[in-house]
Amino acid sequence: MAKKLGHNIIDNDFSLVPIAIKDAWVKKLAGVTLSDIKLTTFQNRHKQEAYKGKLLFTHVGISGPTVLHMSKEVGELLKYGEVTIALDLFPGVDHTILKSQLQALLIAEINKKIKNVLGKLVPSSLVPVLLRLAAIENETPNHSVRSESRKKLVILFKHTPLSVEKLLGADKAIVSSGGVNLKEVNFKTMESRLVPRLYLVGDMLNIDRPSGGYSLQLCWTTGFVAGEHC
Ligand SMILES: Cc1cc2nc3c(=O)[nH]c(=O)nc-3n(C[C@H](O)[C@H](O)[C@H](O)COP(=O)(O)OP(=O)(O)OC[C@H]3O[C@@H](n4cnc5c(N)ncnc54)[C@H](O)[C@@H]3O)c2cc1C
């Protein structure tokens, strides 16, 4: 409608979307949330950006504030090829310390099975997944977990790969990106500079913002200003 009235619409698209993941195990964790994790994007094995925060597994992939926030960059990378996201469960802890912690846990519970103790180190919902990815039999007693397997687990703690399938579509997007050219709006009143008594607010405006309440703040603030002047 704004376009029909003569406004220039810049790069109108959707933004802040969940990410679909190819790996089947991800879907089995739907509903599980992880806090204090780090997600790092990779393309052609080259590290791109890292994001710290929370992750929510969904029935098609991953979501949550951190994922929504990184979705724009992932969308850009997908234009150039495959994208992998590395999940780091222990962003503040290095491999050596994790190796010692795992070793100490297995020794302390030496006669138990790994499937029953690994949950003391990582979220229990991830235990079967990590064991499968590390090719460790669930029923393995702790005293029989080989050095090579322990090494694989520690690598997975720091770098569980998630293969990006695609960004979900506009129907799952939290906000639109792009919108009416800001030069065509008087921000003191939110009135169009082209069409008298037309007020442009919220998602319609070409204002990029991360997740975290900025979108509601934008629509409330601009809506309030418009309401004061129309
Ligand atoms: C699932 C979800 C979760 C979200 N969570 C958050 C959050 O936690 N924090 C945050 O900051 N933001 C969040 N957002 C984003 C936030 O809700 C939007 O940015 C905000 O609602 C935009 O407000 P708006 O008034 O600009 O547009 P809208 O809320 O989209 O309102 C536009 C209105 O215009 C009406 N309309 C459209 N076309 C016409 C027409 N031709 N004639 C008449 N009426 C028309 C529509 O029916 C609608 O009522 C979320 C969005 C979604 C979808």
The ligand as a MOL file (V3000), in Angstrom:
LIG
                    3D

  0  0  0     0  0            999 V3000
M  V30 BEGIN CTAB
M  V30 COUNTS 53 58 0 0 0
M  V30 BEGIN ATOM
M  V30 1 C 5.7120 -15.3470 17.1010 0
M  V30 2 C 6.2370 -13.9400 17.2730 0
M  V30 3 C 6.9130 -13.6170 18.4270 0
M  V30 4 C 7.4200 -12.3240 18.5990 0
M  V30 5 N 8.1030 -12.0320 19.7400 0
M  V30 6 C 8.6060 -10.8020 19.9000 0
M  V30 7 C 9.3050 -10.4670 21.0990 0
M  V30 8 O 9.4610 -11.2870 22.0010 0
M  V30 9 N 9.8140 -9.2230 21.2160 0
M  V30 10 C 9.6870 -8.2910 20.2320 0
M  V30 11 O 10.1750 -7.1730 20.3950 0
M  V30 12 N 9.0190 -8.5710 19.0930 0
M  V30 13 C 8.4710 -9.7900 18.9060 0
M  V30 14 N 7.8000 -10.0800 17.7600 0
M  V30 15 C 7.7090 -9.0330 16.7150 0
M  V30 16 C 6.6220 -8.0160 17.0210 0
M  V30 17 O 5.4340 -8.6960 17.4070 0
M  V30 18 C 6.3730 -7.1740 15.7640 0
M  V30 19 O 7.5820 -6.5490 15.3790 0
M  V30 20 C 5.3340 -6.1110 16.0560 0
M  V30 21 O 4.1050 -6.7200 16.4050 0
M  V30 22 C 5.1410 -5.2300 14.8300 0
M  V30 23 O 4.0850 -4.3610 15.1060 0
M  V30 24 P 3.4090 -3.5540 13.9480 0
M  V30 25 O 2.2930 -2.8010 14.5960 0
M  V30 26 O 4.4310 -2.8060 13.1940 0
M  V30 27 O 2.8390 -4.6430 12.9360 0
M  V30 28 P 1.7650 -5.7750 13.1900 0
M  V30 29 O 1.7440 -6.2070 14.6120 0
M  V30 30 O 2.0210 -6.7970 12.1250 0
M  V30 31 O 0.3920 -5.0410 12.9150 0
M  V30 32 C -0.0190 -4.7180 11.6110 0
M  V30 33 C -1.5250 -4.7370 11.6110 0
M  V30 34 O -1.9720 -4.2240 10.3690 0
M  V30 35 C -3.0300 -5.0380 9.9120 0
M  V30 36 N -3.0870 -4.8910 8.4600 0
M  V30 37 C -2.2460 -5.4030 7.5430 0
M  V30 38 N -2.6160 -5.0320 6.3190 0
M  V30 39 C -3.7050 -4.2600 6.4620 0
M  V30 40 C -4.5380 -3.5630 5.5600 0
M  V30 41 N -4.3160 -3.5760 4.2470 0
M  V30 42 N -5.5670 -2.8580 6.0660 0
M  V30 43 C -5.8000 -2.8050 7.3960 0
M  V30 44 N -5.0370 -3.4460 8.2990 0
M  V30 45 C -4.0020 -4.1540 7.8300 0
M  V30 46 C -2.6720 -6.4250 10.3620 0
M  V30 47 O -3.8060 -7.2520 10.4370 0
M  V30 48 C -2.1030 -6.1360 11.7580 0
M  V30 49 O -3.0840 -6.1280 12.7490 0
M  V30 50 C 7.2410 -11.3480 17.5830 0
M  V30 51 C 6.5470 -11.6880 16.4230 0
M  V30 52 C 6.0540 -12.9770 16.2630 0
M  V30 53 C 5.3220 -13.3200 14.9960 0
M  V30 END ATOM
M  V30 BEGIN BOND
M  V30 1 1 1 2
M  V30 2 1 2 3
M  V30 3 2 2 52
M  V30 4 2 3 4
M  V30 5 1 4 5
M  V30 6 1 4 50
M  V30 7 2 5 6
M  V30 8 1 6 7
M  V30 9 1 6 13
M  V30 10 2 7 8
M  V30 11 1 7 9
M  V30 12 1 9 10
M  V30 13 2 10 11
M  V30 14 1 10 12
M  V30 15 2 12 13
M  V30 16 1 13 14
M  V30 17 1 14 15
M  V30 18 1 14 50
M  V30 19 1 15 16
M  V30 20 1 16 17
M  V30 21 1 16 18
M  V30 22 1 18 19
M  V30 23 1 18 20
M  V30 24 1 20 21
M  V30 25 1 20 22
M  V30 26 1 22 23
M  V30 27 1 23 24
M  V30 28 2 24 25
M  V30 29 1 24 26
M  V30 30 1 24 27
M  V30 31 1 27 28
M  V30 32 2 28 29
M  V30 33 1 28 30
M  V30 34 1 28 31
M  V30 35 1 31 32
M  V30 36 1 32 33
M  V30 37 1 33 34
M  V30 38 1 33 48
M  V30 39 1 34 35
M  V30 40 1 35 36
M  V30 41 1 35 46
M  V30 42 1 36 37
M  V30 43 1 36 45
M  V30 44 2 37 38
M  V30 45 1 38 39
M  V30 46 1 39 40
M  V30 47 2 39 45
M  V30 48 1 40 41
M  V30 49 2 40 42
M  V30 50 1 42 43
M  V30 51 2 43 44
M  V30 52 1 44 45
M  V30 53 1 46 47
M  V30 54 1 46 48
M  V30 55 1 48 49
M  V30 56 2 50 51
M  V30 57 1 51 52
M  V30 58 1 52 53
M  V30 END BOND
M  V30 END CTAB
M  END
